[in-house]
């Protein structure tokens, strides 16, 4: 399959993280345990709701990602 076009270039992602953005991996916990980006927080997509989103800091941007391109 074709790789989707990234929303952020790596350099922009690094800039956002340096400014305090929160990196959220939405993969299932077992996949997150195997591999994830440094500093990422795991909130599996199936568990993403108002309660789990409330654990994030509202004053800081959130960047969600998923690397399941299969």
Order of alpha helices (4+ residues) and beta strands (2+ residues): alpha-beta-alpha-beta-alpha-beta
